[in-house]
Amino acid sequence: MDKTAALLALAALGQDTRLEVFRLLVRAGAEGVPAGEIASQLGTVQNTMSAHLKVLDRAGLVRAERDGRVIRYVVDMNAFRDLLAYLMEDCCRGAPELCQPVIQAVTCKC
């Protein structure tokens, strides 16, 4: 990931509703969540939610998948991993043991 992509992703996540959407989709995993259900769960009108989802999609953090007539959104875990890797690229100046608590905190325990 380059600096421009990282800034785009961070800007997308730097808004309350979009951060909540992202966290919801992370919890949902590979199954994703239909757009209407995202709006309903977060108490947001669908057209506003659509705008938020487009920002997250443009940032590469989520992707839309058509499931018949329903558009289901799924978090792009590769993009998320790349963002975390970019943020930790120069971590700990050659002392990886200092980064271990951070790595353990972001490691999925599922």
Secondary structure, DSSP 4 states (H G I P E B T S, - for coil): --HHHHHHHHHHHSSHHHHHHHHHHHHHGGG-EEHHHHHHHHT--HHHHHHHHHHHHHTTSEEEEEETTEEEEEE-HHHHHHHHHHHTTTGGGG-GGGTHHHHHHHS---
